[in-house]
């Protein structure tokens, strides 16, 4: 269907009219032949067909004209009836727009109030941006905030009336209403012409506009802090944004002090005393430089002379001491929170090294411990994953374990065909352990209490007369240790040595945890035992074949050595006999 033509016009059949004989044509002429050539043999058939073809051509040419995709998307977009403030990305983007409008007013209102940057020549440019910010505020108050979902009695409320009532009961709405109250009273008592004249005069002096915007921005400060919370919840490295935000707070304190200093200088008189701004150079840069030296208490400023200057400078010093100490403390907390994990890692490593040094552990063991700490921290970003998950409920831990480890465990042949819920329960009991190159994961003959699943890296099954013959190399997704864990064959001893070929990250499942899980899944228990028994038979056959190969090789080498020795003895005897004959 054509997007620019109503559907009922395109679907309506063409209207036919009664045939009208063309004037001046004889019955046996060309007009009669054309009339008889129509589909029904009537006189107007050809005209009806041509009209239908014309309308069809117009509709097809109209349908070829399509609007751009983004315009059609905007036309078909429907604003949501309710908004989830915690997960809706559109709401976070809108809060970013509200924060931009709020920051514009917070930064530029003091500048326009103190410095002579707003003049009658450029006031309309300022007003365009001001009204745009006001429009953003109004849309936020009337459209977005009344549609926010809330929790009542454990249930998420999405009803429009209930959401509107809840918003009207919030502190934010009450503050906005109070901030708008003086403006409403002023509009009630002033006529339209008088209001325009007074408003224009106030705009020129920045008083009316400053009063209105400051009151409205005071009510929208909650939107700014809400945007910070939502953004920190989305960012993976939120500490970077916290550092930038704290630095911005510091710059804004200096910005406000620069505006107050210029206002004080203008109040006393520019250049009237050595302390005030003398009117030379860029006014904002010079005043900002004074604010930096004053609030940070660098010194080197002219001494104040009048009472106003003394009080102003005393307030500057007090604000500088308290405000900057708060900013520095907050910056320290932000940096400390960002490096808390690194600090914990360094503390654990230092304590372990101190412990090993006190007991005079050999240096090679200490070096392996240091290597384990470094590799574990670099590969995982943590030393123990279980510490992060202990505070979460079982349901959330299961969800995280399924998302992280299910793709690996589900591909293991041993667990294929088992109950899905049994695998979920097993995922919560898995522990991640890192082994260094050459570490023995398990040794032949020791009691098996764990089963291993290779998450990353490789391990080698070794044995033979020298204990160094590699039987097989296991890679990610392989399982070993299940024979001893399931006590298949009447014992729970390890049947082979397993060594980490490189850095290997393994999942470990304890025997006690597995038995507690299999109690509730008897069918899966039978299936696991059956697969483990088949695996034991196959591994024993493979192990016997591999063990025979070194023995056969040794026998062949011994036979060749004996044969060569006999040949050498015979050759020596022949040479001796030849020498005797030659001497005779």
C-alpha positions in Angstrom: 0.0 0.0 0.0 1.1 3.6 -0.6 2.0 5.5 2.5 0.9 8.8 1.1 -2.6 7.7 -0.2 -5.4 6.5 2.0 -6.0 2.8 1.7 -9.7 3.1 0.9 -8.9 5.1 -2.2 -6.5 2.6 -3.5 -8.7 -0.4 -2.8 -11.9 1.1 -4.3 -12.9 -0.3 -7.7 -13.0 2.1 -10.7 -16.4 3.6 -11.3 -18.0 2.8 -14.7 -20.4 5.0 -16.6 -23.0 4.3 -19.3 -21.5 4.3 -22.8 -22.0 7.5 -24.6 -21.8 7.5 -28.4 -19.2 9.8 -29.8 -20.7 12.5 -31.9 -20.0 12.5 -35.7 -19.3 8.7 -35.9 -21.4 6.5 -38.2 -22.7 3.1 -37.0 -20.4 1.2 -39.3 -17.4 3.5 -38.7 -14.3 3.2 -36.7 -16.0 4.2 -33.5 -18.4 1.3 -33.7 -15.5 -1.2 -34.3 -13.7 0.1 -31.2 -16.8 -0.2 -29.1 -17.3 -3.8 -30.2 -13.6 -4.6 -29.4 -14.4 -4.0 -25.7 -14.3 -6.9 -23.2 -18.1 -7.0 -22.9 -18.9 -6.0 -26.4 -20.4 -2.7 -25.0 -19.7 0.7 -26.3 -17.7 2.0 -23.2 -15.5 -1.0 -22.4 -12.3 0.5 -23.8 -12.8 3.7 -21.8 -13.3 1.8 -18.5 -10.1 -0.2 -19.1 -8.0 2.8 -19.9 -9.3 4.6 -16.8 -8.4 1.6 -14.5 -4.9 1.4 -16.1 -4.4 5.1 -15.5 -5.4 4.9 -11.8 -3.2 1.8 -11.4 -0.2 3.6 -12.9 -0.8 6.6 -10.6 -1.0 4.4 -7.5 2.2 2.5 -8.4 4.1 5.7 -9.1 2.9 7.1 -5.8 3.9 4.0 -3.9 7.4 4.3 -5.2 7.8 7.6 -3.2 8.8 6.5 0.3 10.0 8.6 3.2 13.4 8.0 4.8 13.5 5.2 7.3 14.1 7.5 10.3 11.1 9.6 9.4 8.9 6.5 9.2 10.3 5.3 12.5 9.4 8.6 14.1 5.9 8.5 12.6 5.3 5.0 13.9 6.9 5.5 17.3 4.6 5.3 20.3 5.8 6.8 23.6 5.8 4.1 26.3 3.0 4.2 28.8 5.4 3.5 31.7 9.2 3.8 32.1 11.5 1.7 34.1 14.0 4.3 35.6 16.6 1.6 36.3 16.9 -0.3 33.0 15.5 2.0 30.3 18.3 3.4 28.2 16.1 6.0 26.7 15.3 7.4 30.1 19.1 7.6 30.9 19.6 9.6 27.6 16.8 11.9 28.5 18.3 12.5 32.0 21.5 13.3 30.2 19.7 16.0 28.2 18.1 17.4 31.4 21.5 17.5 33.1 22.9 19.4 30.1 20.2 22.0 30.5 20.7 22.1 34.2 24.5 22.6 33.8 24.0 25.3 31.2 21.9 27.4 33.6 24.1 26.6 36.7 27.3 27.7 34.9 26.0 30.6 32.8 23.5 32.3 35.1 26.3 33.6 37.5 28.4 34.7 34.5 25.5 36.7 32.9 24.6 38.1 36.3 28.1 39.3 37.2 30.0 40.0 33.9 28.8 42.3 31.2 28.6 39.5 28.6 24.8 39.8 28.1 23.9 42.9 26.2 20.7 44.2 24.4 22.4 43.2 21.1 22.9 39.5 21.9 20.1 38.9 24.4 17.9 37.1 21.9 20.6 34.4 21.4 20.7 33.8 25.1 17.0 33.7 25.3 16.7 31.0 22.6 18.9 28.6 24.6 17.1 29.6 27.8 13.7 28.8 26.4 15.1 25.5 25.0 16.2 24.6 28.5 12.8 25.6 29.9 11.2 23.4 27.3 13.3 20.4 28.4 12.3 21.1 32.0 8.6 21.3 31.1 8.8 18.0 29.1 10.5 16.3 32.0 7.9 17.5 34.5 4.9 16.8 32.4 5.8 13.7 30.3 8.7 11.7 31.7 8.4 12.0 35.5 4.6 11.1 35.7 5.4 7.9 33.8 8.0 6.4 36.0 7.3 3.0 37.5 7.5 2.6 41.3 7.4 -0.2 43.8 4.5 -0.5 46.3 4.2 -3.4 48.6 6.7 -5.4 46.5 4.8 -5.0 43.3 5.9 -2.8 40.3 3.1 -0.3 39.6 2.6 0.6 35.9 -0.9 2.2 36.0 -0.9 5.8 34.6 -3.1 7.3 37.3 -1.1 5.6 40.1 2.2 6.8 38.7 0.9 10.3 38.3 -0.4 10.4 41.9 2.9 8.9 43.1 4.9 11.7 41.3 2.7 14.4 42.8 3.4 13.1 46.2 7.2 13.1 45.7 9.5 15.8 47.2 10.7 16.7 43.7 7.2 17.8 42.5 6.6 19.8 45.7 9.9 21.6 45.3 9.0 22.4 41.7 5.6 23.7 42.7 7.1 26.0 45.3 9.7 27.3 42.9 7.0 28.1 40.3 4.6 29.8 42.8 6.1 33.3 42.8 6.0 33.4 39.0 2.4 32.3 39.0 1.4 35.1 41.4 3.2 37.6 39.3 1.4 36.5 36.1 -2.0 36.8 37.9 -1.6 40.4 39.0 0.1 41.9 35.9 -1.6 42.5 32.6 -0.1 41.2 29.4 1.4 44.5 28.1 2.7 45.5 31.5 4.1 42.0 32.0 6.0 42.2 28.7 7.4 45.6 29.4 8.5 44.7 32.9 9.8 41.4 31.9 11.9 42.9 29.1 13.4 45.4 31.5 14.2 42.7 34.0 15.7 40.5 31.3 18.1 43.4 30.4 19.2 43.5 34.1 19.2 39.7 34.5 17.1 39.9 37.6 13.9 38.3 36.6 15.6 35.6 34.5 18.1 34.8 37.3 15.4 34.5 39.9 13.3 32.2 37.7 16.1 30.0 36.5 17.7 29.7 39.9 14.5 28.6 41.5 13.8 26.2 38.7 17.3 24.8 38.8 17.1 24.3 42.5 14.2 22.0 41.9 16.0 20.1 39.0 19.1 19.4 41.0 17.6 16.0 41.9 17.6 15.2 38.1 21.3 15.8 38.0 22.1 13.5 40.9 19.7 10.9 39.5 21.5 10.9 36.2 24.9 10.4 38.0 23.5 7.3 39.8 22.1 5.8 36.5 25.3 6.5 34.6 27.5 5.0 37.3 25.3 1.9 37.2 25.9 1.5 33.5 29.6 2.3 33.3 32.1 -0.6 33.8 34.7 1.8 35.1 32.6 4.3 37.1 35.6 5.6 39.1 36.8 7.5 36.0 33.5 9.4 35.9 33.6 10.0 39.6 37.1 11.6 39.3 35.9 13.8 36.5 32.8 14.8 38.4 34.8 15.7 41.6 37.2 17.8 39.5 34.2 19.6 38.0 32.9 20.4 41.5 36.3 22.0 42.2 36.2 24.0 39.0 32.7 25.2 39.7 33.7 26.5 43.1 36.4 28.5 41.5 33.9 29.6 38.8 31.4 30.9 41.3 34.1 32.7 43.3 35.4 34.4 40.1 31.9 35.7 39.4 31.5 37.0 43.0 34.9 38.7 42.8 34.0 40.6 39.6 30.7 41.6 41.1 32.5 42.9 44.2 35.0 44.8 42.1 32.2 46.3 40.1 30.3 47.2 43.3 33.3 49.0 44.7 34.5 50.4 41.4 36.8 48.8 38.9 40.4 49.8 39.5 39.4 52.0 42.5 41.7 50.0 45.0 44.7 47.7 44.4 42.6 44.7 45.6 39.8 44.9 43.0 39.9 44.0 39.4 41.4 46.9 37.4 39.5 46.2 34.1 42.6 45.2 32.1 42.6 42.1 29.9 40.0 39.4 29.8 37.8 39.9 32.8 36.8 36.3 33.4 40.3 34.9 33.1 41.7 37.5 35.4 39.0 37.0 38.0 39.3 33.2 37.7 43.1 33.5 38.4 42.3 35.6 41.5 39.8 32.9 42.7 42.5 30.1 42.3 45.1 32.0 44.3 42.5 33.0 46.9 40.7 29.7 47.5 43.7 27.5 47.3 45.5 30.1 49.6 48.5 30.4 47.4 49.1 34.0 48.5 50.7 36.8 46.6 47.5 38.9 46.5 47.1 42.6 47.3 46.0 43.3 50.9 42.3 44.3 51.2 41.8 47.9 52.5 38.1 48.5 52.9 35.7 46.6 55.2 33.9 45.0 52.3 37.2 43.7 50.9 38.3 42.3 54.3 35.1 40.4 54.8 35.1 39.1 51.3 38.6 37.8 51.6 38.0 36.2 55.0 35.0 34.4 53.6 37.2 33.3 50.7 39.8 31.8 53.0 37.2 30.0 55.1 35.5 28.5 52.1 38.9 27.6 50.6 40.0 25.7 53.7 36.7 23.7 54.1 35.7 23.3 50.5 39.1 22.2 49.3 39.7 19.8 52.2 36.3 18.2 51.4 37.2 18.0 47.7 40.6 16.4 48.4 39.0 13.9 50.8 36.4 13.0 48.3 39.1 12.6 45.6 41.0 10.3 47.9 38.0 8.2 48.5 37.3 7.9 44.8 40.8 6.9 44.0 40.9 4.5 46.9 37.7 2.8 45.8 39.1 2.5 42.3 42.3 0.8 43.5 40.7 -1.2 46.3 41.1 -4.5 44.4 44.7 -3.8 43.5 45.5 -2.8 47.1 43.9 -6.1 48.4 46.0 -8.1 45.9 49.2 -6.4 47.0 48.4 -6.9 50.7 47.7 -10.6 50.2 50.9 -11.1 48.2 53.0 -9.1 50.7 51.6 -11.1 53.7 52.2 -14.4 51.9 55.8 -13.4 51.0 56.4 -12.3 54.6 55.0 -15.6 55.9 57.3 -17.7 53.6 60.3 -15.6 54.5 59.7 -16.1 58.2 59.7 -19.9 57.7 62.6 -19.8 55.3 60.8 -21.3 52.4 63.1 -22.1 49.4 63.4 -19.4 46.8 62.0 -21.5 43.9 58.8 -22.1 45.9 58.5 -18.4 46.7 59.0 -17.6 43.0 56.2 -20.0 42.0 53.9 -18.5 44.6 54.6 -15.0 43.2 54.0 -16.3 39.6 50.6 -17.7 40.7 49.6 -14.4 42.3 50.6 -12.4 39.2 49.0 -14.7 36.7 45.7 -15.1 38.7 45.3 -11.4 39.1 46.1 -10.6 35.5 43.8 -13.3 34.1 40.9 -13.0 36.4 41.2 -9.6 38.1 40.6 -11.2 41.4 42.1 -13.9 43.6 38.9 -15.8 44.6 35.7 -15.6 42.7 33.7 -17.0 45.5 34.3 -14.0 47.7 32.3 -11.8 45.3 29.3 -14.2 45.1 28.9 -15.1 48.8 26.8 -12.1 49.5 24.3 -12.8 46.6 21.2 -15.0 47.0 21.4 -18.5 45.6 19.1 -17.6 42.7 21.4 -14.8 41.6 24.5 -16.9 42.0 22.9 -19.6 39.9 22.1 -17.1 37.2 25.6 -15.8 37.1 27.1 -19.3 37.1 24.8 -20.4 34.3 25.8 -17.4 32.1 29.5 -17.8 32.8 30.1 -21.6 33.0 27.1 -23.4 31.4 28.5 -23.1 27.9 31.6 -24.9 29.0 30.1 -27.6 31.2 27.2 -28.4 28.7 29.7 -29.4 26.1 31.4 -32.0 28.3 30.5 -35.5 27.0 30.2 -36.9 30.6 27.3 -34.6 31.4 25.4 -34.9 28.1 22.1 -36.6 28.7 22.0 -35.7 32.4 19.2 -33.7 34.0 19.5 -30.0 33.2 18.6 -29.0 36.7 21.4 -31.3 38.1 23.9 -29.4 35.9 22.6 -26.1 37.3 23.0 -27.3 40.9 26.5 -28.5 40.0 27.5 -25.1 38.6 27.1 -23.5 42.0 29.6 -25.9 43.5 32.4 -25.4 41.0 35.6 -23.7 42.1 38.1 -22.1 39.7 41.8 -22.9 40.4 44.9 -21.8 38.4 47.8 -24.3 37.9 51.3 -23.2 36.9 53.3 -25.0 34.2 54.6 -28.3 35.5 52.3 -28.5 38.5 50.9 -31.9 39.3 47.1 -31.6 39.2 46.8 -35.2 40.6 49.2 -38.1 41.1 48.7 -41.8 40.5 47.6 -43.7 43.6 46.4 -40.8 45.7 42.9 -40.7 47.0 40.6 -38.9 44.6 38.3 -36.3 46.2 37.8 -33.9 43.3 36.8 -34.0 39.7 38.4 -31.6 37.2 36.9 -29.7 34.2 39.4 -27.8 32.0 38.2 -24.2 31.5 41.3 -22.9 29.7 44.7 -24.3 29.0 46.0 -27.9 28.6 47.0 -30.8 30.9 48.9 -33.9 30.0 48.4 -37.5 31.3 51.9 -38.9 31.8 53.3 -42.3 32.9 55.5 -45.1 31.7 58.6 -46.6 33.2 60.3 -43.2 33.5 57.1 -41.4 34.4 57.5 -38.9 31.6 55.8 -40.5 28.7 52.8 -38.4 27.5 49.8 -40.6 27.0 47.3 -37.9 26.0 46.8 -34.1 26.1 43.5 -32.8 27.4 42.2 -29.4 26.3 39.4 -27.0 27.2 36.1 -28.9 27.8 37.7 -32.2 28.9 37.0 -33.9 32.2 39.3 -36.1 34.3 39.2 -37.5 37.8 35.6 -38.7 37.5 36.6 -42.4 37.9 38.0 -41.9 41.3 35.3 -39.5 42.3 32.5 -41.8 41.4 34.4 -44.8 42.9 34.0 -46.9 39.7 35.8 -50.2 39.7 35.8 -50.6 43.5 38.3 -47.9 44.4 38.8 -44.2 44.6 42.5 -44.0 43.8 43.9 -42.0 40.9 44.8 -44.1 37.9 47.4 -41.7 36.3 49.5 -38.6 36.8 48.2 -35.4 35.4 50.5 -32.4 34.9 49.7 -28.9 33.7 51.3 -28.3 30.3 51.1 -24.5 30.7 49.0 -22.1 32.7 45.8 -24.1 33.2 42.5 -22.8 34.6 40.4 -25.7 36.0 37.0 -26.1 37.6 37.1 -28.4 40.6 34.0 -30.3 41.9 34.3 -31.8 45.3 33.1 -35.3 46.0 31.0 -34.3 48.9 29.1 -31.7 46.8 28.6 -34.1 43.9 27.2 -36.8 46.2 24.8 -34.3 47.8 23.6 -33.3 44.3 23.2 -36.9 42.9 21.0 -37.9 45.8 18.2 -35.9 44.2 18.9 -37.2 40.7 19.2 -41.0 40.7 18.9 -41.4 36.9 21.7 -39.0 36.3 23.8 -40.8 38.9 23.3 -44.1 37.0 24.2 -42.5 33.7 27.4 -40.9 35.1 28.5 -44.2 36.6 28.0 -45.9 33.3 29.9 -43.4 31.4 32.7 -43.4 34.0 33.0 -47.2 33.8 33.2 -47.1 30.0 35.8 -44.4 30.3 37.8 -46.5 32.7 37.9 -49.5 30.4 38.9 -47.4 27.5 41.7 -45.6 29.4 43.0 -48.9 30.8 43.2 -50.4 27.3 45.0 -47.2 26.0 47.3 -47.2 29.0 48.3 -50.9 28.5 49.0 -50.3 24.8 51.1 -47.3 25.6 53.0 -49.1 28.4 53.9 -52.0 26.0 55.5 -49.7 23.5 58.5 -48.6 25.7 59.1 -52.3 26.6 59.1 -53.5 23.0 61.4 -50.6 22.1 63.8 -51.6 24.9 63.9 -55.3 23.8 64.7 -54.3 20.2 67.4 -52.0 21.4 69.0 -54.8 23.6 68.9 -57.2 20.7 70.6 -54.8 18.3 73.2 -54.0 20.9 74.0 -57.7 21.4 74.2 -58.4 17.7 76.5 -55.5 17.2 78.8 -56.6 20.0 79.1 -60.1 18.5 79.9 -58.7 15.1 82.7 -56.6 16.6 84.1 -59.6 18.4 84.1 -61.7 15.2 85.7 -58.9 13.3 88.5 -58.6 15.8 89.1 -62.4 15.6 89.3 -62.2 11.8 91.8 -59.3 12.0 94.0 -61.2 14.5 94.0 -64.4 12.4 95.0 -62.3 9.3 97.9 -60.7 11.1 99.2 -64.1 12.3 99.1 -65.5 8.7 100.8 -62.4 7.3 103.7 -62.6 9.9 104.3 -66.3 9.0 
